[in-house]
Amino acid sequence: MISIREIDPADLALFDEWYDAHRAGAVAGREAPLVGAREALGFSLRNPGPLKQRIPVGAFEDDRVLGTMLFEYRLTDNLDSVEVEIDVPPAHRRRGIGTALWQWAVTRSAQLGRTIVQTEVAVPADPAPGAVFADRLGFQLEHVEEHLVVPLPYDDLRLEELRSTAGRPDGYRLTSWAGLCPPEHQQAYADLHTAMDLDVPTGGMTREVVPWTVEKLEASEVRIDRTHLALVTMAHTEAGEPAGYSLIYLSRGDVENAQQDDTLVLREHRGHNLGTHLKLANLEQLAKHRTTQRYLHTWTALTNAPMRKVNARFGFRAVEQHRELELRLPSLRPAARGVIVDPDDRILLVRFEFDDGPLWATPGGGLEAGETVVEGLRRELVEEVGLRDFADPPHLWHEEAVAEGHATGYDGVLNDYFLIRTDQFEPAGSMTAEELRAENVHELRWWTLAELADHGGRFAPRNLPDLLRQALASGPPTTPLGL
Ligand SMILES: CC(C)(COP(=O)(O)OP(=O)(O)OC[C@H]1O[C@@H](n2cnc3c(N)ncnc32)[C@H](O)[C@@H]1OP(=O)(O)O)[C@@H](O)C(=O)NCCC(=O)NCCS
């Protein structure tokens, strides 16, 4: 059976195993993948910054990690969105592990009240598993970039030729540095970052741009500097006005790859070959600081014709597409529910009363912020039926149901159901009858399978009698059944 859990990145042995699976899933089938280095990712996860929460999640079978997810969300802006990256090594694909990780992401997003999920997929050639998988989940393609590489060390002859045809950057001064931005350039460099965020094409991806300040730049650079050496060239006009910049990262933990990150020329300075001059000057820095890196990677929007032209001149070759996708989830109220079954296969159900009549459902209830689904289940079952002290239960079903009227303020409900085998007991939770009534719970009783089958009224989940019969006959599924 597969179980999905957050991993503790401070547990170094577990993090290593998780990272190996993450990497194996991410690089499979790709000619020139660029995956965050072990040290860089480990550092970032163990030392969370103030702007972003990053959660490493594993799919476990008998304590072995078979699949991974990075679940991330920003803490001060873009408060409706989360980002997910799911990676399953080829040996474990098509067993539902990716789907189980995805279900975890949907539940956590609902807990956070976030309804926009964003992801990126590398596509060396169609059909790529990640693209098919995301399409099946309902993601929409919003933006496409080309991922390009050029071999290192950079060809001196080509550099010489580019330099001589580019001529001089008349009217501009170029300044280069490695590492942190010198204090006298910080304000201009922060403003250029804001311009970059506003200008960079991202298609239909939802994105709130927050202006950069010197403080934010400093904090971000100090953080990045722990794991990457930044090589920057900035262009100023003769009058000292900033005109553009280009940025390369040398990851301190990746001996193979260097990354050509942002290159920006402000609109009013375009058409002077400044992009080429910036890249040339920064490649000189790269020649000085490069150690063993064999590839320089970059990404350019398919729609960005000028930058594609510059890239081609520099000898970059496209190796794959980088697709950005987005999915809008309904706003669902997340709940954990116990399928509590006694040795005679009787199940404990609660009766809710709605305007449209009674509904028999499994005990449990809404998740609170910050608790895991199983923690929520334990809390709810103590309150509602007085059941405690059960081993971590198998996850049976994951239900997403858009339905009016069953969860005020939401589009519907999201239920994760767990199988709990127990002796029969007289349900008596810590909540009083009045408190239960306030939660719309009117009755609790045990049902035999035959009673379920004969009942003409409604259950939640709707086909509970069949689902339960199936689960009891064949045992819990390896990964939760999606309802
Ligand atoms: C995409 C990925 C995570 C899927 O993991 P997985 O564990 O194989 O996923 P599942 O078994 O849950 O597959 C769910 C469904 O996706 C579709 N799917 C997944 N891989 C597919 C493939 N190679 N070809 C066709 N359909 C595929 C199928 O509909 C599948 O259901 P089925 O097996 O019942 O037909 C895995 O292939 C991977 O790690 N790829 C590289 C990284 C990536 O692109 N991630 C996606 C971005 S988040």
PDBQT file of the ligand as one rigid body, heavy atoms in Angstrom, charges set to zero:
ROOT
HETATM    1  C1  LIG A 501       3.799  12.389 -14.804  1.00  0.00    +0.000 C 
HETATM    2  C2  LIG A 501       4.189  11.383 -13.742  1.00  0.00    +0.000 C 
HETATM    3  C3  LIG A 501       4.320  12.107 -12.411  1.00  0.00    +0.000 C 
HETATM    4  C4  LIG A 501       3.062  10.349 -13.635  1.00  0.00    +0.000 C 
HETATM    5  O1  LIG A 501       3.335   9.464 -12.543  1.00  0.00    +0.000 OA
HETATM    6  P1  LIG A 501       2.616   8.046 -12.442  1.00  0.00    +0.000 P 
HETATM    7  O2  LIG A 501       2.855   7.536 -11.067  1.00  0.00    +0.000 OA
HETATM    8  O3  LIG A 501       2.967   7.204 -13.579  1.00  0.00    +0.000 OA
HETATM    9  O4  LIG A 501       1.080   8.504 -12.567  1.00  0.00    +0.000 OA
HETATM   10  P2  LIG A 501      -0.220   7.591 -12.454  1.00  0.00    +0.000 P 
HETATM   11  O5  LIG A 501       0.132   6.140 -12.438  1.00  0.00    +0.000 OA
HETATM   12  O6  LIG A 501      -1.010   8.102 -11.316  1.00  0.00    +0.000 OA
HETATM   13  O7  LIG A 501      -0.931   7.958 -13.832  1.00  0.00    +0.000 OA
HETATM   14  C5  LIG A 501      -2.185   8.569 -13.872  1.00  0.00    +0.000 C 
HETATM   15  C6  LIG A 501      -2.697   8.675 -15.285  1.00  0.00    +0.000 C 
HETATM   16  O8  LIG A 501      -1.917   9.605 -16.044  1.00  0.00    +0.000 OA
HETATM   17  C7  LIG A 501      -1.855   9.184 -17.411  1.00  0.00    +0.000 C 
HETATM   18  N1  LIG A 501      -0.460   8.838 -17.751  1.00  0.00    +0.000 N 
HETATM   19  C8  LIG A 501       0.617   8.865 -16.931  1.00  0.00    +0.000 A 
HETATM   20  N2  LIG A 501       1.713   8.506 -17.611  1.00  0.00    +0.000 NA
HETATM   21  C9  LIG A 501       1.350   8.259 -18.863  1.00  0.00    +0.000 A 
HETATM   22  C10 LIG A 501       2.025   7.843 -20.049  1.00  0.00    +0.000 A 
HETATM   23  N3  LIG A 501       3.326   7.578 -20.032  1.00  0.00    +0.000 N 
HETATM   24  N4  LIG A 501       1.318   7.692 -21.177  1.00  0.00    +0.000 NA
HETATM   25  C11 LIG A 501      -0.004   7.906 -21.190  1.00  0.00    +0.000 A 
HETATM   26  N5  LIG A 501      -0.713   8.263 -20.113  1.00  0.00    +0.000 NA
HETATM   27  C12 LIG A 501      -0.043   8.455 -18.968  1.00  0.00    +0.000 A 
HETATM   28  C13 LIG A 501      -2.726   7.945 -17.504  1.00  0.00    +0.000 C 
HETATM   29  O9  LIG A 501      -4.027   8.366 -17.787  1.00  0.00    +0.000 OA
HETATM   30  C14 LIG A 501      -2.636   7.406 -16.080  1.00  0.00    +0.000 C 
HETATM   31  O10 LIG A 501      -3.721   6.598 -15.699  1.00  0.00    +0.000 OA
HETATM   32  P3  LIG A 501      -3.729   5.020 -16.127  1.00  0.00    +0.000 P 
HETATM   33  O11 LIG A 501      -2.383   4.458 -15.731  1.00  0.00    +0.000 OA
HETATM   34  O12 LIG A 501      -4.844   4.482 -15.298  1.00  0.00    +0.000 OA
HETATM   35  O13 LIG A 501      -3.958   4.995 -17.585  1.00  0.00    +0.000 OA
HETATM   36  C15 LIG A 501       5.509  10.659 -14.115  1.00  0.00    +0.000 C 
HETATM   37  O14 LIG A 501       5.404  10.171 -15.415  1.00  0.00    +0.000 OA
HETATM   38  C16 LIG A 501       6.715  11.577 -14.028  1.00  0.00    +0.000 C 
HETATM   39  O15 LIG A 501       7.346  11.661 -12.979  1.00  0.00    +0.000 OA
HETATM   40  N6  LIG A 501       7.068  12.281 -15.133  1.00  0.00    +0.000 N 
HETATM   41  C17 LIG A 501       8.190  13.234 -15.148  1.00  0.00    +0.000 C 
HETATM   42  C18 LIG A 501       7.898  14.486 -14.332  1.00  0.00    +0.000 C 
HETATM   43  C19 LIG A 501       6.662  15.235 -14.787  1.00  0.00    +0.000 C 
HETATM   44  O16 LIG A 501       6.511  15.557 -15.959  1.00  0.00    +0.000 OA
HETATM   45  N7  LIG A 501       5.743  15.537 -13.861  1.00  0.00    +0.000 N 
HETATM   46  C20 LIG A 501       4.512  16.194 -14.182  1.00  0.00    +0.000 C 
HETATM   47  C21 LIG A 501       4.532  17.593 -13.759  1.00  0.00    +0.000 C 
HETATM   48  S1  LIG A 501       3.911  17.825 -12.153  1.00  0.00    +0.000 SA
ENDROOT
TORSDOF 0
